[in-house]
Amino acid sequence: MENVKLIQERLRMTQSRQKSYTDVRRRDLEFQVDDSVFLKVSPRKGVRRFGKNGKFSPRYIGPYRIPRRSVFHVSILRKCVGESSLIVPTDTIIVKDGLTYEEVPRAILDRQVFKFRTKEVASLKVLWRSQKVKEATWEAEEDMKSRYSLLFEE
């Protein structure tokens, strides 16, 4: 019995220590009416860029104003504090049930051929619908032609 009590006491001490480490980084989030928040979304471009899928896509959209106080999971909200130029316009984005959206290319800004040891890969600098020019990304040309053939029709 003494060994069981000793083990229980040490478990309690360990749990208390781990809780104190965790509480330092944890903060209680509470939003008030008329606060502005960003909504966390999972972007789905469907285009694999050099092995990375959706790397440069915005993770949050908004800001949205909180019209009334209600129960909502705060893990998908971020308080809107900062520069308004970083805000992604939401009037053209249709958020689906799983908090995902389909990103659509708006224009091709540049074309470049990357030369490797054994092959050449043509890439396009693509301006996406919800991004500004400085946020345009390089995409593989053959992937873009297969998914968005309307951009290449003349």
N, C-alpha and C positions, 0 to 999 in steps of 0.2 A: 504493500500500500504506500509505503514511503516513496518508492521509486515512481509510482504513478503521480503522486502529488508533486514531486520534484519536476517531472516531465511537464505536467500541466502548468506549473509556475513559470518554467522556462519558455513554454509556448506563449503564455500571456505576455512575458517580457519582450519576446521577439515580435509578436504582433503589435505591441505598443510602440516599439522602436520603428517598425516599418510604417505604421500609421503616421508617426511624427514626420518621417521623411516625405510621405505622400502629401500630407496636409500643407507642407511648405509650398508645393507647386499648384495645389488645387485652390480654385476660387469659386465663390458662389456667384452665379450670374442671375441677375434679375433685371428685367426690362420694364419700363414704364410706358404708359400710353403716350403716343406721339414720338417715341424714340425711333430712330432709323436703324434697321438691321439688314445685313446681307444674308441671303439664303444659300446654303451649301448645295451644290449640284454635282453630278458626275457627268462630265462631258463625254459624248460618243461621236467622234468624227468618223470612225470607220476607216481611217487612213493610217497605215503603219509608217511612221517616219524613222527610218534607219533603226528599226527594232523597238522604238518607243511609241506608245500609243497615247495620245492626249497629253503629252508632257507639258506643253506650253499653254494649254487651255485654261480659261479662268475657272477657278474652283468655286467661286461665289458669284451670285448675280444679285442685282438690286441697285440701290437700296429700296427697301420697302418700309413704309410707315406703319407702326403698330396702331390700328384704329381703336382697339379695345383690349382689355386685359382678359386673356384666356389661357388655358392650359396647352402648352406646346413644348415639344422636346427641344431643349436649349442646345443640344449638341450640334444641330444643323444651323444654328444662328450665330452670327458674329456682329458685334456692335459696330455701327458705321461711324468711324472717327477718321477724319483725314481728308485727303485730296479728292475733289470731285472729278478730276480728269481720269481717275482709275476706275470709275464706275462703268460697268457694262450695261448698255441699254437693254431693257427687258421687254420693250414693246414688240420686238421682232422675234423674241425667243419663246418657243412653246415648250413649257416644262411638262414632261410626261409623268405618269403615275409613280414611277420609280425614281423620281427626282433626277431624270436624265433629259438631255436635249440633243437634237441633231444639228451639228454645225454645218453651215453651207458656205462654200467659197463665193466671194463677191467679185474678185478680180485677180489676174495674174500680173504681178508687178515686175518680175525679172526672170530671166532664164540663165542657168549657168551649168557648165559641164565639169563635174569633178573627175579628175583623172587619177585612177589607182594603178597599181603595178600591172594588173592583167586586164582591166576593163575600164570603161568610162560610164559614168552614171549621170544622166541629165536630171537636173533638179529645177523646180520652179519656186519662186517666192510668191506665196499665196496670201492674199488678204482675205480673211474670213469675215463673215457677216457681223459678228459681234465684237470685232477688234478694230483697233486703230492702226494706221500705217506702220507705226514703229513696232507693233506687235506681230507683224506678218511673219510667217514661218516658211522654212524651206521644206518642200515635199518632193518625193520621187515622182518624176514626170509620168512614168508608166502607170503608177498607182492612180494618179490624178486623172489620166486619160480614161482608164477603165471605169472609174467611179463617176466622173463628172464630164461626160462626153460633150455636153452642151457648151462648155467653156471653150472647146477647141473647134467648134464649127465656125466656118467663116462665111 
